[in-house]
């Protein structure tokens, strides 16, 4: 197996272990609201938000404006 796949499997297993051990309800405050939910849901929501933000930033950072081709750049 490729090292990237192995690392992904290890991280996934560790995340599942952490999530399954933290099923207690927890209470947190978001601006003016006080919300009570399972810690598993809270962690999953945070992971999802972090993944989406990372994906968006990576896509935006990957965009480079195209440069106009000059006479020296053209090859046949």
C-alpha positions as CSV (number, residue, x, y, z in Angstrom):
1,X,0.0,0.0,0.0
2,X,1.0,3.6,-0.6
3,X,2.2,5.6,2.5
4,X,-0.5,8.2,1.9
5,X,-3.3,5.5,2.1
6,X,-1.7,4.0,5.3
7,X,-1.6,7.4,7.0
8,X,-5.2,8.1,6.0
9,X,-6.3,4.8,7.4
10,X,-4.5,5.4,10.7
11,X,-5.9,9.0,11.0
12,X,-9.4,7.7,10.3
13,X,-9.2,4.9,12.9
14,X,-7.8,7.4,15.5
15,X,-10.7,9.8,14.7
16,X,-13.3,7.0,15.1
17,X,-11.8,5.9,18.4
18,X,-11.9,9.5,19.7
19,X,-15.4,10.0,18.5
20,X,-16.7,6.8,20.0
21,X,-15.2,7.7,23.4
22,X,-16.8,11.1,23.5
23,X,-20.6,10.5,23.3
24,X,-21.6,12.6,26.4
25,X,-23.9,15.5,25.9
26,X,-22.1,18.8,26.1
27,X,-23.3,22.4,26.3
28,X,-21.7,25.3,24.5
29,X,-22.5,28.9,23.8
30,X,-22.6,30.3,20.3
31,X,-23.0,34.1,20.4
32,X,-26.3,34.5,22.2
33,X,-27.5,30.9,21.9
34,X,-26.8,28.1,24.4
35,X,-26.7,24.7,22.6
36,X,-26.6,21.2,24.0
37,X,-25.6,18.3,21.8
38,X,-23.5,15.2,21.8
39,X,-19.8,15.8,21.7
40,X,-19.5,13.5,18.8
41,X,-21.8,15.7,16.7
42,X,-19.8,18.8,17.7
43,X,-16.5,17.3,16.8
44,X,-17.9,16.0,13.4
45,X,-19.3,19.4,12.6
46,X,-16.0,21.1,13.4
47,X,-14.1,18.5,11.3
48,X,-16.5,19.1,8.4
49,X,-16.1,22.9,8.7
50,X,-12.3,22.6,8.8
51,X,-12.3,20.3,5.8
52,X,-14.5,22.6,3.7
53,X,-12.5,25.7,4.7
54,X,-9.2,23.9,3.8
55,X,-10.6,22.8,0.5
56,X,-11.8,26.2,-0.4
57,X,-8.5,27.9,0.6
58,X,-6.5,25.3,-1.4
59,X,-8.7,25.8,-4.5
60,X,-8.4,29.6,-4.2
61,X,-4.6,29.5,-3.6
62,X,-4.2,27.1,-6.6
63,X,-5.6,29.6,-9.1
64,X,-3.0,31.6,-10.9
65,X,-3.7,34.2,-13.4
66,X,-2.7,33.2,-16.9
67,X,0.3,35.1,-18.3
68,X,0.2,36.3,-21.8
69,X,2.5,34.4,-24.1
70,X,5.5,36.4,-25.3
71,X,7.4,35.8,-28.5
72,X,10.2,34.0,-26.6
73,X,7.7,31.6,-24.9
74,X,6.2,30.3,-28.1
75,X,7.7,27.0,-29.3
76,X,6.8,24.9,-32.3
